[in-house]
């Protein structure tokens, strides 16, 4: 009996440190390379220099004046800046890459990183076209890497609360219509940087104008709410209301998606009088409105008064794109197939945008199964 006790004590004493060591390994900062500084949202990751979750080990940017400007603002050493993505990755050996370059170059990032087992997160949308996204999806699957897409709206407590109410609690019955209003006064008007404007207003590098820039938000959230169901049809109308400012791309877009029993309307614009990213979900009996990231209005049915609600912030591991990315890679978070950041969802998003551009160009409604022949 004593011998058994001593053996058990030995096993416990040797096993406990192993658990502690495993936990320590999981808490190591994720080593990342930032590819490109030409996206104005890049400040989000450059502010992580002194945080435990992420370690920026390299920055790929050949515009050294731009790199120096951000260095002065965020305090990183210019020694971590490299002229090319290839050099930055070869010198620093990162686990993951965060792409803040133009959308057209997302494919090149995945083509280089995937065969090397390097995980990738890009700023929305995932790709400029169905052709690009098909290649990217195949590379990610073949090389078993995570390929995530970051949207600001993914981290809104209001959107998560709306999903809970509509999809899990069935508060307003089956979804009948979702309406999205996304955009702002225009990238020139709000003061985007010249580096950002250079590609954001280019039909090749960005894949379009407001349709791409803000249409993707509604497509992403709609695909999430529809559990990955693809639309039956896609219809889009675009305009150039300000051709003097945006001569090459649309600045106004409306996209209509039809599903078997649901309609989605995405109003993407660089002509709103102010910035907005709001969502209206109408069910069989009532509605859930997300006015912004926290403020909501709910009406369950016609007999009940509409109520206002302030949504709570998401949990710490789910309210930040880079912490979330690190937790997915570390295995601390299991990403569902049709989560907002997932490649499967964003494959559909890119296809929606691709079909919308074709619809706007031809003036025709696009039938999904004919356009994307199975």
C-alpha positions as CSV (number, residue, x, y, z in Angstrom):
1,X,0.0,0.0,0.0
2,X,2.8,2.3,0.9
3,X,4.6,1.6,-2.4
4,X,1.4,2.5,-4.3
5,X,1.1,5.7,-2.4
6,X,4.7,6.7,-3.1
7,X,4.3,5.9,-6.8
8,X,1.1,8.0,-7.0
9,X,2.9,10.8,-5.2
10,X,5.8,10.6,-7.7
11,X,3.4,10.8,-10.7
12,X,1.6,13.8,-9.3
13,X,4.8,15.6,-8.4
14,X,6.2,15.1,-11.9
15,X,3.0,15.7,-13.8
16,X,2.1,19.1,-12.3
17,X,5.2,20.9,-13.6
18,X,4.4,19.6,-17.1
19,X,1.0,21.3,-16.9
20,X,2.6,24.5,-15.8
21,X,5.1,24.3,-18.6
22,X,2.4,23.7,-21.1
23,X,0.5,26.7,-19.9
24,X,3.6,28.8,-20.0
25,X,4.2,27.8,-23.6
26,X,0.7,28.8,-24.5
27,X,1.2,32.2,-23.0
28,X,4.3,33.1,-25.1
29,X,3.7,36.1,-27.3
30,X,2.7,35.3,-30.9
31,X,5.7,36.3,-33.1
32,X,4.3,38.3,-36.1
33,X,5.5,40.2,-39.1
34,X,3.4,43.1,-40.3
35,X,3.3,43.2,-44.1
36,X,2.7,46.8,-45.3
37,X,2.1,50.1,-43.6
38,X,-0.2,51.5,-46.2
39,X,-3.5,50.7,-44.5
40,X,-4.6,53.3,-42.0
41,X,-5.8,50.6,-39.6
42,X,-2.2,49.5,-39.1
43,X,-2.0,51.6,-35.9
44,X,-4.0,48.9,-34.1
45,X,-1.1,46.4,-34.3
46,X,1.8,48.9,-34.0
47,X,0.4,49.8,-30.6
48,X,1.1,46.2,-29.4
49,X,4.9,46.8,-29.0
50,X,4.8,46.5,-25.2
51,X,2.0,44.0,-24.8
52,X,2.3,40.3,-23.8
53,X,0.0,38.8,-26.4
54,X,1.8,39.9,-29.6
55,X,5.4,40.4,-30.5
56,X,6.0,42.3,-33.7
57,X,9.4,40.9,-34.8
58,X,9.4,42.5,-38.3
59,X,7.8,45.0,-40.5
60,X,7.9,44.7,-44.3
61,X,7.7,48.2,-45.9
62,X,9.9,49.7,-48.6
63,X,8.7,53.2,-48.0
64,X,11.2,54.1,-45.3
65,X,9.8,57.6,-44.8
66,X,6.4,56.1,-44.0
67,X,8.1,53.5,-41.7
68,X,10.0,56.3,-39.9
69,X,6.8,58.3,-39.4
70,X,5.1,55.4,-37.7
71,X,8.3,54.6,-35.8
72,X,8.2,58.1,-34.2
73,X,4.5,57.6,-33.4
74,X,4.6,54.1,-32.0
75,X,8.1,53.8,-30.8
76,X,9.4,50.7,-32.6
77,X,13.0,50.5,-33.7
78,X,13.7,50.9,-37.4
79,X,16.0,47.8,-37.2
80,X,12.9,45.6,-37.5
81,X,11.9,47.2,-40.8
82,X,12.7,45.3,-44.0
83,X,12.3,46.3,-47.6
84,X,10.3,43.1,-48.6
85,X,8.0,40.6,-47.0
86,X,10.4,37.8,-48.1
87,X,13.3,39.4,-46.3
88,X,11.3,40.1,-43.1
89,X,10.1,36.6,-42.9
90,X,13.4,34.9,-43.6
91,X,15.2,37.0,-41.1
92,X,12.7,36.9,-38.2
93,X,11.0,33.5,-38.6
94,X,7.5,34.6,-37.5
95,X,4.6,32.3,-36.6
96,X,2.1,34.6,-38.3
97,X,1.7,37.5,-40.7
98,X,-0.7,40.5,-40.4
99,X,-1.3,42.0,-43.8
100,X,-1.8,45.7,-44.0
101,X,-1.1,46.1,-47.7
102,X,-3.6,46.6,-50.5
103,X,-6.2,43.9,-51.1
104,X,-4.8,42.8,-54.4
105,X,-1.6,41.7,-52.7
106,X,-3.3,39.5,-50.1
107,X,-2.9,36.6,-52.6
108,X,0.8,37.1,-52.8
109,X,1.1,37.1,-49.0
110,X,-0.7,33.8,-48.8
111,X,1.2,32.3,-51.7
112,X,4.5,33.0,-49.8
113,X,3.3,32.3,-46.3
114,X,1.2,29.2,-46.6
115,X,3.9,26.8,-47.9
116,X,6.0,27.9,-45.0
117,X,3.3,27.1,-42.4
118,X,2.9,30.8,-41.5
119,X,-0.7,31.8,-40.4
120,X,-2.2,34.9,-42.0
121,X,-4.7,37.5,-40.9
122,X,-5.7,40.2,-43.4
123,X,-7.7,43.4,-43.1
124,X,-11.1,43.1,-44.8
125,X,-12.0,41.9,-47.3
126,X,-10.1,38.7,-47.8
127,X,-9.5,39.2,-51.6
128,X,-10.3,41.3,-54.6
129,X,-12.0,38.6,-56.6
130,X,-13.3,35.1,-56.8
131,X,-10.2,34.1,-58.7
132,X,-7.9,35.3,-55.9
133,X,-10.0,33.8,-53.1
134,X,-10.2,30.4,-54.7
135,X,-6.4,30.2,-54.9
136,X,-6.0,31.5,-51.3
137,X,-8.5,29.0,-49.9
138,X,-6.7,26.1,-51.7
139,X,-3.3,27.2,-50.4
140,X,-4.6,27.6,-46.8
141,X,-6.2,24.1,-46.9
142,X,-3.3,22.4,-48.5
143,X,-0.8,23.8,-46.0
144,X,-3.0,23.7,-42.9
145,X,-2.7,27.3,-41.9
146,X,-5.2,29.7,-40.4
147,X,-6.4,32.4,-42.8
148,X,-8.5,35.0,-41.0
149,X,-10.1,38.3,-42.0
150,X,-10.4,41.2,-39.6
151,X,-13.5,43.5,-39.5
152,X,-14.1,46.2,-37.0
153,X,-17.7,45.0,-36.6
154,X,-16.6,41.5,-35.5
155,X,-15.7,42.9,-32.1
156,X,-19.0,44.8,-31.5
157,X,-20.8,43.7,-28.4
158,X,-24.1,44.7,-30.1
159,X,-23.6,42.3,-33.0
160,X,-22.9,39.4,-30.7
161,X,-25.9,40.2,-28.6
162,X,-28.1,40.5,-31.7
163,X,-26.9,37.0,-32.8
164,X,-27.6,35.6,-29.4
165,X,-31.2,37.0,-29.4
166,X,-32.0,36.2,-33.0
167,X,-30.2,32.9,-33.6
168,X,-30.0,31.3,-30.2
169,X,-33.0,32.6,-28.2
170,X,-35.3,32.9,-31.3
171,X,-36.6,36.2,-29.8
172,X,-38.1,37.5,-33.0
173,X,-38.7,34.4,-35.0
174,X,-37.2,33.5,-38.4
175,X,-35.2,36.2,-40.1
176,X,-37.1,37.9,-42.9
177,X,-34.9,40.9,-43.7
178,X,-31.5,42.4,-42.7
179,X,-30.6,45.9,-43.6
180,X,-27.0,47.3,-43.2
181,X,-25.9,50.9,-43.4
182,X,-22.1,51.2,-43.6
183,X,-19.7,53.9,-44.6
184,X,-18.8,57.5,-44.0
185,X,-18.5,60.9,-45.8
186,X,-15.7,59.5,-48.0
187,X,-12.0,58.6,-47.5
188,X,-10.8,61.9,-48.9
189,X,-13.3,63.8,-46.7
190,X,-12.4,62.1,-43.5
191,X,-8.6,62.6,-44.1
192,X,-7.3,59.2,-44.9
193,X,-3.5,59.1,-45.6
194,X,-2.2,59.5,-49.2
195,X,-0.7,56.0,-49.0
196,X,-4.1,54.6,-48.1
197,X,-6.0,56.6,-50.7
198,X,-3.6,55.5,-53.4
199,X,-4.9,51.9,-53.4
200,X,-8.3,52.4,-51.7
201,X,-9.5,54.4,-54.7
202,X,-8.0,52.0,-57.3
203,X,-10.3,49.5,-59.0
204,X,-7.6,46.9,-59.3
205,X,-5.8,47.2,-56.0
206,X,-9.0,47.4,-54.0
207,X,-11.4,45.7,-56.3
208,X,-13.8,48.6,-56.3
209,X,-14.7,51.6,-54.2
210,X,-17.4,51.9,-51.6
211,X,-18.9,48.6,-52.8
212,X,-15.7,46.8,-51.7
213,X,-14.7,49.0,-48.8
214,X,-18.1,48.9,-47.0
215,X,-20.1,46.2,-48.8
216,X,-18.0,43.6,-47.2
217,X,-19.2,44.4,-43.7
218,X,-22.8,43.5,-44.5
219,X,-21.8,40.5,-46.6
220,X,-19.8,39.2,-43.6
221,X,-22.5,39.7,-41.0
222,X,-25.2,38.3,-43.3
223,X,-23.3,35.2,-44.0
224,X,-22.8,34.7,-40.3
225,X,-26.5,35.1,-39.5
226,X,-27.4,32.8,-42.4
227,X,-25.0,30.1,-41.1
228,X,-23.0,30.1,-44.3
229,X,-25.9,29.8,-46.7
230,X,-25.2,31.4,-50.0
231,X,-27.7,33.8,-51.6
232,X,-29.9,32.7,-54.5
233,X,-29.4,36.0,-56.3
234,X,-27.2,39.1,-56.1
235,X,-28.3,42.5,-57.4
236,X,-26.3,45.7,-57.2
237,X,-26.4,49.3,-58.2
238,X,-23.4,51.6,-58.0
239,X,-22.9,55.3,-58.6
240,X,-20.2,57.9,-58.9
241,X,-21.8,60.8,-57.0
242,X,-18.3,62.5,-56.6
243,X,-16.4,61.7,-59.8
244,X,-14.1,64.6,-59.1
245,X,-12.8,62.9,-56.0
246,X,-13.2,59.3,-57.0
247,X,-12.9,59.1,-60.8
248,X,-12.0,55.4,-61.0
249,X,-14.3,53.7,-58.5
250,X,-17.9,53.8,-57.2
251,X,-18.6,55.9,-54.1
252,X,-22.2,54.6,-53.7
253,X,-23.5,51.1,-53.7
254,X,-26.6,49.1,-52.8
255,X,-26.5,45.3,-52.8
256,X,-29.6,43.1,-52.5
257,X,-29.2,39.5,-51.6
258,X,-32.1,37.1,-51.8
259,X,-32.3,33.8,-49.8
260,X,-35.1,31.3,-49.7
261,X,-37.1,33.2,-47.0
262,X,-34.8,36.2,-46.3
263,X,-33.7,39.4,-48.0
264,X,-30.6,41.3,-47.2
265,X,-30.0,44.9,-48.2
266,X,-26.5,46.3,-47.9
267,X,-26.2,50.1,-48.3
268,X,-22.4,50.9,-48.6
269,X,-21.5,54.5,-49.1
270,X,-18.9,57.2,-49.1
271,X,-21.7,59.7,-49.0
272,X,-23.2,59.4,-45.6
273,X,-23.3,62.6,-43.6
274,X,-21.4,60.9,-40.8
275,X,-19.7,57.5,-40.2
276,X,-22.0,54.6,-39.5
277,X,-22.0,50.8,-39.2
278,X,-25.5,49.8,-38.1
279,X,-27.6,46.7,-38.6
280,X,-31.4,46.1,-38.6
281,X,-32.6,42.5,-38.2
282,X,-36.3,41.9,-38.8
283,X,-37.8,38.6,-37.8
284,X,-41.3,37.2,-38.2
285,X,-42.5,38.9,-35.0
286,X,-40.2,41.8,-34.2
287,X,-36.8,43.5,-34.8
288,X,-33.4,43.9,-33.3
289,X,-31.5,47.0,-34.2
290,X,-27.7,47.6,-33.6
291,X,-27.2,51.3,-33.8
292,X,-23.4,51.0,-33.3
293,X,-21.1,48.8,-31.3
294,X,-23.0,49.0,-28.1
295,X,-26.4,50.7,-28.4
296,X,-29.4,48.6,-29.4
297,X,-33.2,48.7,-29.8
298,X,-35.3,45.6,-29.5
299,X,-39.0,45.0,-30.1
300,X,-40.1,41.4,-29.7
301,X,-43.6,41.7,-31.2
302,X,-46.2,44.3,-32.0
303,X,-47.8,44.0,-28.5
304,X,-44.6,44.9,-26.7
305,X,-43.0,48.3,-26.5
306,X,-39.5,48.8,-28.1
307,X,-36.8,48.7,-25.5
308,X,-33.3,50.2,-25.6
309,X,-30.3,48.1,-24.5
310,X,-26.6,48.7,-24.0
311,X,-24.6,45.6,-25.0
312,X,-21.8,44.4,-22.9
313,X,-18.3,44.3,-24.4
314,X,-17.1,40.9,-25.6
315,X,-14.9,38.7,-23.4
316,X,-11.2,39.7,-23.3
317,X,-10.1,36.9,-25.7
318,X,-12.8,37.9,-28.2
319,X,-12.8,41.6,-28.3
320,X,-9.5,42.2,-30.0
321,X,-8.5,40.9,-33.5
322,X,-4.9,40.2,-32.6
323,X,-5.5,38.5,-29.3
324,X,-8.2,36.4,-30.9
325,X,-5.8,35.4,-33.7
326,X,-3.2,34.4,-31.2
327,X,-5.7,32.4,-29.2
328,X,-6.9,30.6,-32.4
329,X,-3.4,29.7,-33.3
330,X,-2.5,28.6,-29.8
331,X,-5.6,26.4,-29.7
332,X,-7.3,28.3,-26.9
333,X,-10.2,29.2,-29.1
334,X,-11.9,26.9,-31.6
335,X,-13.1,28.9,-34.5
336,X,-16.5,27.8,-35.9
337,X,-16.7,27.2,-39.7
338,X,-18.9,30.2,-40.3
339,X,-17.5,32.6,-37.7
340,X,-17.1,36.2,-38.8
341,X,-13.3,35.9,-39.3
342,X,-13.3,32.4,-40.8
343,X,-12.0,31.6,-44.3
344,X,-15.3,29.8,-45.2
345,X,-17.4,32.9,-44.4
346,X,-15.0,35.2,-46.2
347,X,-14.8,33.1,-49.3
348,X,-18.6,33.7,-49.5
349,X,-18.1,37.4,-48.8
350,X,-15.7,37.8,-51.7
351,X,-18.0,35.9,-54.0
352,X,-20.9,38.2,-53.0
353,X,-18.8,41.2,-53.8
354,X,-17.6,39.7,-57.1
355,X,-21.2,39.0,-58.1
356,X,-22.3,42.5,-57.0
357,X,-19.7,44.1,-59.2
358,X,-20.8,42.0,-62.2
359,X,-24.5,42.9,-61.5
360,X,-23.7,46.6,-61.3
361,X,-21.6,46.4,-64.5
362,X,-24.3,44.6,-66.5
363,X,-27.4,45.9,-64.9
364,X,-28.5,42.3,-64.4
365,X,-29.4,40.2,-61.4
366,X,-26.8,37.5,-60.9
367,X,-28.1,34.0,-60.2
368,X,-25.6,32.4,-57.8
369,X,-25.6,28.8,-59.0
370,X,-25.3,29.9,-62.6
371,X,-22.5,32.4,-61.9
372,X,-20.6,30.0,-59.7
373,X,-21.4,26.8,-61.5
374,X,-20.9,23.8,-59.3
